[in-house]
């Protein structure tokens, strides 16, 4: 999300999704990264555990 135009498009899409009932964290899994803060396997594993492996 380092690129401002990319970030603007991403936020616009999230607003569109939300207006159509697709809610981040509820029925849309999202992740974020920047050049200085890349997405890690540890984060991916935690997301999978939270959404798919909990009772």
N, C-alpha and C positions, 0 to 999 in steps of 0.2 A: 504494500500500500504506500510505497514511497512516491509513486507518480501521481500528481494531483489530479490529472484528468481521469486516470484509472479509478482513483478513490471516489471522485464525483460520480462516475458511472456506476460503481458498486453501490454507493448509497442510494442512488436513484432506483436501481434494481431492487434493493431491499425495501424501499418504500412501496414500489409496485407490488412486490410479493405480499407485503403486509396488507395492502389494500384489498388483496384477493384472498385473504385468509391463510396465507403461508407465513407463519410467525417464527422468526429466528429463535432457536432454543426450545421451541415447542414441536413444530413439525418441519423444521428446517435446521439441519446441522451446519454450522459455519465454523470456519477457522480463519485466522488472520496471520500474516507475517509481513515483515519488512526485511530489507537487506541486512539491517543490524540485529534483527530479532527473527530469525528463520523459524519456520514450523519444525518442531522436533518430533522424533519418534515417541518420546515420552509423552508429549502433549497428545499426539494421535492415539496412543494407547489409553490415556485417561479419558479421552472423548469416547472411544469405543466402549470402554468399561462402563462409563456413566450411562450411555444411551442404550447399550445392548446387553450388558452382562449383569446388571443389577436386577434383583427380584422385584 
